[in-house]
Amino acid sequence: MCDHPACRSSSPRDEGPVDRAPSPAPAGPGEEVATDAFFDALRVLCRARAAQMSPERRERFLAEQLARIEQLRLRSAR
């Protein structure tokens, strides 16, 4: 969600092999895959990034990123 290079990087870091947890089982009826806490954390990270920007850029950045986070939240709730 965040446009910061570290946030959008998809290349693994050279930290050696990583033990990955098994993928979670598909959610059953009524279960949510993503939690509100996850989306709250995304909002906090974007606000922290925005705090380092100029006021003009900050407003646009926050509006765009918060809208994207909300779209993801709504999509994950389906």
Residue pairs with C-beta under 8 A, 6 or more apart in sequence:
1 7
1 42
1 45
1 46
1 65
1 68
1 69
1 72
2 8
2 42
2 45
2 46
2 49
2 65
3 49
3 61
3 65
4 49
7 45
7 49
12 18
24 33
27 33
32 76
32 77
33 76
34 72
34 73
34 76
39 69
39 72
39 73
42 69
43 66
43 69
46 61
46 62
46 65
46 66
46 69
47 62
49 61
50 58
50 61
50 62
50 65
51 58
53 61
